Amino acid sequence: MSGLFGRSASLAPQDAQAKAQQIRGEVQQQLALAQAQELINKLNEKCFKACITKPSDTLTPNDQACLMRCSDRFLEAFNIISQTYVQRLAREREAASGANLLPQ
């Protein structure tokens, strides 16, 4: 009988774990790429809307300066939000692991 992805269903446990870890890594990479693309798309959308009032073949120096400021601010805000979120997750993990250690 053929297993998932056309391989034999009788993989050794360590081989199955290694394959599962490899698949998880690939999925994480794809998610990270999709998130980066979404970030760039949102940045482009918001900054274009804010800075480009009269679209033309070229960007004026004012357009370029506005786009740079907008991009910088957008990325700063994203970084602050990301750091805050990571810190919150760490606190929640610590609280959850501390709660698991308490005697019942």
Secondary structure, 3 states (H helix, E strand, C coil): CECHHHCECCCCHHHHHHHHHHHHHHHHHHHHHHHHHHHHHHHHHHHHHHHCCCCCCCCCHHHHHHHHHHHHHHHHHHHHHHHHHHHHHHHHHHHHHHHHHCCC
